[in-house]
């Protein structure tokens, strides 16, 4: 059956135009801006200059990694642990890009690289929902509107939080120090959907606590994550082998 130029189901965003992408990004903006403000405030409390905070939002554009960065910098963590944690936290994007690639219309390498750099948890979910599982329906203008709008909201939130950080003072008074924990809980809730994923998450949390009590610090979090992920992968491979 030939698909129409517009998404036929009511409430679904159009998948061809820039305006359709901007419209689809509206719910993301409502979430990104306040979290970006929290990131900016926490960054200023950690002593990071405003221009560095904003530049990081422009170049990195990874909320969980950026919130984690300002938190561990405030605690004096080693740079290698920050890089390793950011890599582990964002490794899920390999799966996102693999899943979204078949939904994109054929793009030039430059545009494809930009789309990959702009991919986030939320834009992935919206893009996948707009495509409705149909291959090659997401045109570049739509993706540009979706990703660009989300990115601008994040940068603006970072700027507002960074500039106003000195006025807020201690971010713990407003509970902004919980922003990192809240974001990771949100990411965890999207990943924990099966008994296996619950078990792996519980194992990672338990091991992390044990390693913390043993005095391993931030390195214990990395070790716990790697060990729990290895157990989950081994279980998945075993089930796949049994299924033939």
N, C-alpha and C positions, 0 to 999 in steps of 0.2 A: 504494500500500500504506500502511495506517495504521501510524504508528510507535507503539510501546509507550511507557508512561510512563518506563520505564527504558531505558538504553542496553543493547542486547541482547548486544553482543559482550563476551566475558569480558575483564576487566581495564580496561574503559573506565569512567571516572567517570560517576556519575549527573549529569544535566544540569538537574535541577529544584530540588534542595534546597540549603540552606546547608551542611549537613554534607557533601554531595557536593563542593561547592566547596572546603571546608577540606581534605578528603582529597586532592583533586586538586592542592592547593597544596603538599603535603608535600615533593616534590622541589625545589620552588622555594625553600622555607624553608632547606633544607640548603645552597643556594648563596648566598642573599641574606644570611644572618646573618654568615658569616665575611667576606664582602666588605664588609658594613656596618661590621664591626669595623675592617677595614683602612682604610676611609674615615674613621672617627672618629679613629683613631690618626694618620693623615696630616694630618687637619684640625687636630688639636692641635699637631702638629709645625710646622704653618704658622702657628700663633698664632691660630687661629679659636676663639672661646669654645665651650664645650660646648653651651650653649643655642642658639647659632646653627646648629651642626652638626645638632642634633636638629630644630630648626624647619625647616631646609632639607629634611630627610628627610621631614617631615610634609607640607610644602607642595609641594616640587618633585617628590620621589619619582622621580628619574632617576639611576640609579647612575653611568652613564658621564659625564653632565654634572656631577654632584656631585664625583666623583673628579677630573675635569678642572678643576673650579673651584678646589679646594683646591691642586692642583698649580700652576696658573698664578698663583694668588694668592701662593703661596710664592715664585714667580719674579718677582713684581712686574709682571705683565702688565697692560695697560690694560683697564678694565672693558668697553669696546666689543668687544674681541677675545674676551673670555669669553662675552658675550651672542651674538655671531655664531657662535662655535664651537659653543655649546650648541644654537643653532637648527639649524645644519647637521647636527650629530650626531643630533638627534632628529627631523629632518624625515621620517625613514622612518616615523614614527608616523602620518603622513597615509595611507600605504599600508596600515598595519595596521588603522586604524579603518575604512577603506573595505572591507577584506576581512572584518572581523568584524561589521560592521553588519548584513548580511543574515542572520547566524546568530542574532541576538538576537531574543527575543520583543519585542513592542511595549512600549516603555517611555515613561514620562513624561519630559518634558524635563529635570527636575532629576536624575532617576536616570541618564538618558543622559549628562548632563554629567559626573556622578561616574564613570561607567564609562569615559568618554573620558579623564578625568584620571588614572585608575588604570591605564591600559593600558601594559604593558611588553612587552619582547621575549618574556620567558618566559611571562607570563600569556596573551599572544596565542597562542603555540604550544600551550599546554595547552587553551585555550578552543577553538581551531580543531580540535584533535584530538578533544575531547569531542563537538563538534558533528558530526564526521565528514562535513562538507560538506552536511549537511541544513539547510535554511533554517528560521529562527525556532524553534530547539529550545532555545536557551540562555535559561533563566529568570533573572530578577533575583536570587533567593536564591542560586543557584549561582554567578553572577558575583560577587556580594557576598562570598560565602565565599572564593572563589578570590582575588580582588583584595585583600580586607581582610586575609586571613592573610598574603599575600605582603608587604603594606605594613607590617604590624605587625612581621614578622621583620626588615625593613630598618631600621625605626625603632629597634628594640631593639638590633640590631647596631651602629647608629650611636651609641647611648647608651653601650653597653658599651665601644666603642672610644674614645669621647670621654672617658669617665671614667677609663679605664685608660691613656689615652695618655701621661699624665705618668709612669706607672710603667714604660712600655716604653722611654722615652727616644728614642734615635735609631732611627726605623723601618727604616732601611736595614740594620740588623743582622739583622732578621728577614726581610728581603726584601719588606717591605710596600710599599716604594716602587714595586715592580713591579706592584702591583694594577691601576693604571690601564692599563698596557701590556697586562696579561693580559686585562682586560675588553674592550679594543678589539680584541685578537686574536680573542677569542671572538665579538664582533660581526662582525668581518671574515669569520671562517670561515662564519658563517651566510649571508653575502651572496655570497661568492665560490663560485659553483656552476657557472658556464659560462666558456667561453673569453673571452667579451666582458667578464665581470665581473673575471676575472683580469687582463686587459689594462688595464682602467680602474683597478683597484687598483694595479697596477704603475706606471701613468702618474702617478697621484696621489702615490705614494711617491717616484718619481724627481723629479718637479717640486718636491715639498716639500724634498727634499734639496738640489736646485739652488738654490732660493730661500733656504734656510738658509745655504748657502755664500756667497750674495750679500749676506747680512746683513739679510734681510727679517724675521727673527724669527717670532713667532707669526702675523703677518699673511701670511707666505708659506704657512703651512699652509692658511689660508682660501682664498687665491688658487689654490693647487694643487688643492684640493678642488673649487672651482667650475669650473676649467678642465677637469679630468678628468671631472666630472659632465656638463659640456656636450658633451664628445666622446662620452661614452656615450649621452647622449640623442640626439645627432645620428645616431649609428649605428643606434639603435633606430628612430627615425623613418624613416630610409632603408630599413631592412629592412621596416618596416610598409608603406611606400609601394610597394616592389617586390612585396610580397605582395598588394597591392590592398586 
